[in-house]
Amino acid sequence: MSRQSFDPFAAQLDRDTALKVLQQAVHGADDGELFLERSQSETLVFDDGRLRNSSFMAAQGFGLRAVRGEVSGYAHSSEITLPALTRAAETARLAVGQGGGVMATAPAMRPVNLYPAIDPAQDISIARRIDLLRQIDAYARQLDPRVVQVTVSMGSSIQEVAILRPEGGLATDIRPMTRLNVAVIVENNDRRESGHAGGGGRYALDALMEPAHWQAQVQEALRIALVNLRSVPAPAGVMDVVLGPGWPGILLHEAVGHGLEGDFNRKKASAFAGLMGQRVAAPGVTVVDDGTIPDRRGSLNIDDEGTPPARNVLIEDGILVGYMQDRQNARLMGVEPTGNGRRESYAHVPMPRMTNTYMPGGDTDPADILADLDDGIYAVGFGGGQVDITNGKFVFSCTEAYRVKNGVVGDPIRGATLIGDGATALQHIRGIGNDMALDPGMGNCGKQGQWVPVGVGQPTLMIGGLTVGGSAAG
């Protein structure tokens, strides 16, 4: 069922009064806004044959910001009241100092409709959800006698936001989110391995409860676990690597995407700083951040400053052509905001963040890319990773990978890590498949202590000369 637009001024705070307080706080500033939020989330975890955890969380509050130059004054409160707002305005105003700023042009604030304005779990009882988790557990166990443990989690949330601008403009958004994750552990001859599958997006929870959907996820988690059950130790050394489509785009997100965010480049802290207009990747390589894809985790009807989302090309045919920008960094760099101003909640200041970041496909058959791999690995699943933004150096662990020799995919391998740096990896891309895919909807991105949902994607890629960490001789 659709919900009405979020209006925090209906009962808790008079809009005209709030606007006057905001205008006083940002007088003489370059920018600012009042961000109001109401949110709730529910999570169920079914583990080892029983309901292990059930949680519900609700929150509301506001954040008031005044910006002048490179300085932001920010104050927030969980009380949406005039006294709390007045105190916050006094605090935020300290950043303005003696004033003298020129208020930036207001965002267009023309929200689109990329997802339904619904409570995704409405009319779906807890009992029905628990029953489904029990069905998933039973289904996984009957698929294969080697399954010894099943963990299923289901989550839903709704975030309602309103952004009041000093010019008097008001933009609102209702953001649903759902997710279903399945993990299985299999055992054979005293060896245990695991597999995981999951996904979701900005749509109703009942879409994840369709048997065709959750059965496919269980089968995928089991397939990965059984692949790992017959894996051999990973080789070590410098070798060519083929990355599969979809979720492996997380490497692109971490090793390249963060380096293309405006604040890191304005502060000269990125490996890509000062390279606008120069070649930073192999010919044919294009990187896009697109917050306008319907129903995706990273998509937004408006960003958290009120700017409409956009399809922003960052690298085009190997040439650096753009950065992701929020309003403050865009103004300081003399460019336009790109709809990438995001924050975790009302308690956090916005900053440039990715939405759905991906590499569009090329024109090569993925089978031909694998056939060209003489000696290397084929990595199709990734777990955790670490990246240094200043130089783009990364370390990623593979959750599903295979040894390849003379173009033939051989044994699955375990314990493989990929080591390199984003800038070099971009230059060494030698094959781009025609099978671009987005991830199934399971990405979260951390930056300076803030977490936001994101999407990633890519086609099959060959990257030359990555360091593979493993335990066996190459």
Salt bridges, closest charged atoms under 4 A:
ASP31 OD1 - ARG165 NH1 2.65
ASP31 OD2 - ARG327 NE 2.62
ASP31 OD2 - ARG331 NH1 3.98
GLU33 OE1 - ARG65 NH2 2.79
GLU33 OE2 - ARG343 NH2 3.36
GLU42 OE1 - ARG129 NH1 3.65
ASP47 OD2 - ARG52 NH2 3.34
ASP48 OD1 - ARG141 NH2 3.94
GLU70 OE1 - ARG266 NH1 3.67
ASP119 OD2 - ARG3 NH1 3.87
ASP137 OD1 - ARG141 NE 2.95
ASP144 OD2 - ARG146 NH2 2.87
GLU160 OE1 - ARG3 NH2 3.18
GLU160 OE1 - ARG38 NE 2.87
GLU167 OE2 - ARG165 NH2 3.03
ASP173 OD2 - ARG175 NE 2.91
GLU187 OE1 - ARG192 NE 3.48
GLU193 OE2 - ARG191 NE 3.20
GLU220 OE2 - ARG223 NH2 2.91
ASP240 OD2 - ARG430 NH2 2.73
GLU254 OE1 - HIS258 NE2 3.51
GLU261 OE1 - HIS258 ND1 3.11
GLU261 OE1 - LYS447 NZ 2.97
ASP263 OD2 - LYS447 NZ 2.94
ASP304 OD1 - ARG175 NH1 2.76
GLU305 OE2 - ARG65 NH2 2.76
GLU344 OE1 - HIS348 NE2 3.94
ASP375 OD1 - ARG403 NH1 2.71
GLU400 OE2 - ARG223 NH1 2.87
ASP439 OD1 - ARG296 NH2 3.27
